[in-house]
Amino acid sequence: MARTPTPGTRDTILTAAAGLFYEHGVRAVGMAQVVEVAGCGKNLLYRHFPSKASLSAAYLDLVRRERAQSAGEALRWASTPADRLIALVAEIADWVRQPGYRGCAFRNYLTEFPAADDEPARLARGYLAEARAEVDRLVGQLGSVDDTFADRIWLIVNGLYASTPDQACTAVDWVTDLVNPYR
């Protein structure tokens, strides 16, 4: 007779995998490690996540939701497009300064699997496209800006994800300098 799964088992497995994937990289983590850290059986893991790709996709979706919530909170208090751009970059800077920061989960995945066209890679590319579209949208609301303005903001964002915590303030300062004429 099959046992009834304990409520929250899927979340426990996903939390364990997320920590391992973020710290060590998706490629470096085996499903046996996830089983060990989650404290579950292999069959239970595969019942919830039939493959490493499905577990990786769930991990990236979890990070996407966390990032969307954090960015949404930061943007909630900014009323102008210029202030929203600054708030967005400041939120990323805060993320970079967190203890244990190891880069952007989406960029990390695509670095590990640059030619992948699986569900996790599509999620990662989709998130990055959505983030870029948000920057483009906010820049478009500034009014008359040159054609490279959004590219410059996006370059700062990309650099911020690869920076050290003590460099994070510089990114916010640069974006502030760029958008100040539009405030």
ZIRA-V49966 format. One record per residue. N is the residue number from 0. RES is the residue in one small letter. SS is DSSP state (~ for helix, > for strand, _ for the rest). BURIAL is b if it has 24 or more other ideal C-beta (glycine too) atoms within 12 Angstrom, else e. D_LAST is the distance of its C-alpha to the last C-alpha in Angstrom with 2 decimals. Layout:
n=N res=RES ss=SS burial=BURIAL d_last=D_LAST
n=N res=RES ss=SS burial=BURIAL d_last=D_LAST
//
This chain:
n=0 res=m ss=_ burial=e d_last=66.05
n=1 res=a ss=_ burial=e d_last=62.34
n=2 res=r ss=_ burial=e d_last=60.38
n=3 res=t ss=_ burial=e d_last=57.58
n=4 res=p ss=_ burial=e d_last=54.31
n=5 res=t ss=_ burial=e d_last=52.77
n=6 res=p ss=_ burial=e d_last=49.58
n=7 res=g ss=_ burial=e d_last=46.54
n=8 res=t ss=~ burial=e d_last=48.41
n=9 res=r ss=~ burial=e d_last=45.98
n=10 res=d ss=~ burial=e d_last=43.04
n=11 res=t ss=~ burial=b d_last=45.12
n=12 res=i ss=~ burial=b d_last=45.88
n=13 res=l ss=~ burial=b d_last=42.31
n=14 res=t ss=~ burial=b d_last=41.04
n=15 res=a ss=~ burial=b d_last=43.74
n=16 res=a ss=~ burial=b d_last=42.99
n=17 res=a ss=~ burial=b d_last=39.22
n=18 res=g ss=~ burial=e d_last=39.86
n=19 res=l ss=~ burial=b d_last=42.37
n=20 res=f ss=~ burial=b d_last=40.40
n=21 res=y ss=~ burial=b d_last=37.27
n=22 res=e ss=~ burial=e d_last=39.32
n=23 res=h ss=~ burial=e d_last=41.84
n=24 res=g ss=_ burial=e d_last=40.55
n=25 res=v ss=_ burial=b d_last=41.90
n=26 res=r ss=_ burial=e d_last=44.55
n=27 res=a ss=_ burial=e d_last=46.00
n=28 res=v ss=_ burial=b d_last=46.50
n=29 res=g ss=_ burial=e d_last=49.64
n=30 res=m ss=~ burial=b d_last=50.31
n=31 res=a ss=~ burial=e d_last=53.00
n=32 res=q ss=~ burial=b d_last=50.41
n=33 res=v ss=~ burial=b d_last=48.42
n=34 res=v ss=~ burial=b d_last=51.68
n=35 res=e ss=~ burial=e d_last=52.45
n=36 res=v ss=~ burial=b d_last=49.11
n=37 res=a ss=~ burial=b d_last=48.80
n=38 res=g ss=_ burial=e d_last=52.40
n=39 res=c ss=_ burial=b d_last=53.39
n=40 res=g ss=_ burial=e d_last=55.98
n=41 res=k ss=~ burial=e d_last=55.46
n=42 res=n ss=~ burial=e d_last=56.50
n=43 res=l ss=~ burial=b d_last=53.95
n=44 res=l ss=~ burial=b d_last=51.17
n=45 res=y ss=~ burial=e d_last=52.24
n=46 res=r ss=~ burial=e d_last=52.60
n=47 res=h ss=~ burial=b d_last=48.90
n=48 res=f ss=_ burial=b d_last=47.74
n=49 res=p ss=_ burial=e d_last=50.31
n=50 res=s ss=_ burial=e d_last=48.94
n=51 res=k ss=~ burial=b d_last=46.74
n=52 res=a ss=~ burial=b d_last=44.40
n=53 res=s ss=~ burial=b d_last=44.08
n=54 res=l ss=~ burial=b d_last=43.45
n=55 res=s ss=~ burial=b d_last=40.84
n=56 res=a ss=~ burial=b d_last=39.11
n=57 res=a ss=~ burial=b d_last=39.18
n=58 res=y ss=~ burial=b d_last=37.73
n=59 res=l ss=~ burial=b d_last=34.79
n=60 res=d ss=~ burial=b d_last=34.28
n=61 res=l ss=~ burial=b d_last=34.29
n=62 res=v ss=~ burial=b d_last=31.65
n=63 res=r ss=~ burial=b d_last=29.54
n=64 res=r ss=~ burial=e d_last=29.78
n=65 res=e ss=~ burial=b d_last=28.94
n=66 res=r ss=~ burial=b d_last=25.85
n=67 res=a ss=~ burial=e d_last=24.71
n=68 res=q ss=~ burial=e d_last=25.29
n=69 res=s ss=~ burial=e d_last=23.48
n=70 res=a ss=~ burial=b d_last=20.38
n=71 res=g ss=~ burial=e d_last=20.54
n=72 res=e ss=~ burial=e d_last=20.70
n=73 res=a ss=~ burial=b d_last=17.66
n=74 res=l ss=~ burial=b d_last=15.57
n=75 res=r ss=~ burial=e d_last=17.12
n=76 res=w ss=_ burial=e d_last=15.08
n=77 res=a ss=_ burial=b d_last=11.53
n=78 res=s ss=_ burial=e d_last=10.41
n=79 res=t ss=_ burial=e d_last=7.39
n=80 res=p ss=~ burial=b d_last=8.21
n=81 res=a ss=~ burial=b d_last=5.83
n=82 res=d ss=~ burial=b d_last=7.42
n=83 res=r ss=~ burial=b d_last=10.55
n=84 res=l ss=~ burial=b d_last=10.88
n=85 res=i ss=~ burial=b d_last=10.78
n=86 res=a ss=~ burial=b d_last=13.13
n=87 res=l ss=~ burial=b d_last=15.31
n=88 res=v ss=~ burial=b d_last=15.89
n=89 res=a ss=~ burial=b d_last=16.47
n=90 res=e ss=~ burial=b d_last=18.98
n=91 res=i ss=~ burial=b d_last=20.76
n=92 res=a ss=~ burial=b d_last=20.90
n=93 res=d ss=~ burial=e d_last=22.53
n=94 res=w ss=~ burial=b d_last=24.92
n=95 res=v ss=~ burial=b d_last=25.87
n=96 res=r ss=_ burial=e d_last=26.68
n=97 res=q ss=_ burial=e d_last=29.09
n=98 res=p ss=_ burial=e d_last=32.75
n=99 res=g ss=_ burial=e d_last=34.58
n=100 res=y ss=_ burial=e d_last=31.63
n=101 res=r ss=_ burial=e d_last=33.29
n=102 res=g ss=_ burial=b d_last=30.65
n=103 res=c ss=_ burial=b d_last=29.30
n=104 res=a ss=~ burial=b d_last=32.23
n=105 res=f ss=~ burial=b d_last=31.48
n=106 res=r ss=~ burial=b d_last=31.25
n=107 res=n ss=~ burial=b d_last=34.28
n=108 res=y ss=~ burial=b d_last=36.28
n=109 res=l ss=~ burial=b d_last=35.57
n=110 res=t ss=~ burial=e d_last=36.52
n=111 res=e ss=~ burial=b d_last=39.77
n=112 res=f ss=_ burial=b d_last=40.52
n=113 res=p ss=_ burial=e d_last=38.83
n=114 res=a ss=_ burial=e d_last=41.12
n=115 res=a ss=_ burial=e d_last=41.36
n=116 res=d ss=_ burial=e d_last=41.04
n=117 res=d ss=_ burial=e d_last=41.90
n=118 res=e ss=~ burial=b d_last=40.06
n=119 res=p ss=~ burial=b d_last=38.25
n=120 res=a ss=~ burial=b d_last=37.05
n=121 res=r ss=~ burial=e d_last=35.88
n=122 res=l ss=~ burial=b d_last=33.99
n=123 res=a ss=~ burial=b d_last=32.38
n=124 res=r ss=~ burial=b d_last=31.43
n=125 res=g ss=~ burial=e d_last=30.23
n=126 res=y ss=~ burial=b d_last=27.94
n=127 res=l ss=~ burial=b d_last=26.44
n=128 res=a ss=~ burial=e d_last=26.05
n=129 res=e ss=~ burial=e d_last=24.33
n=130 res=a ss=~ burial=b d_last=21.90
n=131 res=r ss=~ burial=e d_last=21.17
n=132 res=a ss=~ burial=e d_last=20.85
n=133 res=e ss=~ burial=b d_last=18.21
n=134 res=v ss=~ burial=b d_last=16.13
n=135 res=d ss=~ burial=e d_last=16.93
n=136 res=r ss=~ burial=e d_last=16.08
n=137 res=l ss=~ burial=b d_last=12.57
n=138 res=v ss=~ burial=b d_last=12.02
n=139 res=g ss=~ burial=e d_last=13.73
n=140 res=q ss=~ burial=e d_last=11.39
n=141 res=l ss=~ burial=b d_last=8.44
n=142 res=g ss=_ burial=e d_last=10.72
n=143 res=s ss=_ burial=e d_last=12.59
n=144 res=v ss=_ burial=b d_last=12.81
n=145 res=d ss=_ burial=e d_last=16.13
n=146 res=d ss=_ burial=e d_last=18.74
n=147 res=t ss=_ burial=e d_last=18.60
n=148 res=f ss=~ burial=b d_last=14.98
n=149 res=a ss=~ burial=b d_last=16.08
n=150 res=d ss=~ burial=e d_last=19.22
n=151 res=r ss=~ burial=b d_last=17.58
n=152 res=i ss=~ burial=b d_last=15.71
n=153 res=w ss=~ burial=b d_last=19.08
n=154 res=l ss=~ burial=e d_last=21.02
n=155 res=i ss=~ burial=b d_last=19.17
n=156 res=v ss=~ burial=b d_last=19.90
n=157 res=n ss=~ burial=b d_last=23.49
n=158 res=g ss=~ burial=b d_last=23.91
n=159 res=l ss=~ burial=b d_last=22.69
n=160 res=y ss=~ burial=b d_last=25.45
n=161 res=a ss=_ burial=e d_last=27.95
n=162 res=s ss=_ burial=b d_last=26.88
n=163 res=t ss=_ burial=e d_last=28.45
n=164 res=p ss=~ burial=e d_last=27.07
n=165 res=d ss=~ burial=e d_last=26.50
n=166 res=q ss=~ burial=e d_last=24.38
n=167 res=a ss=~ burial=b d_last=22.00
n=168 res=c ss=~ burial=e d_last=19.68
n=169 res=t ss=~ burial=e d_last=19.34
n=170 res=a ss=~ burial=b d_last=17.91
n=171 res=v ss=~ burial=b d_last=15.15
n=172 res=d ss=~ burial=e d_last=14.53
n=173 res=w ss=~ burial=b d_last=14.58
n=174 res=v ss=~ burial=b d_last=12.09
n=175 res=t ss=~ burial=b d_last=9.69
n=176 res=d ss=~ burial=e d_last=10.58
n=177 res=l ss=~ burial=b d_last=10.21
n=178 res=v ss=~ burial=b d_last=6.74
n=179 res=n ss=~ burial=e d_last=5.31
n=180 res=p ss=~ burial=e d_last=5.75
n=181 res=y ss=~ burial=b d_last=3.81
n=182 res=r ss=_ burial=e d_last=0.00
//
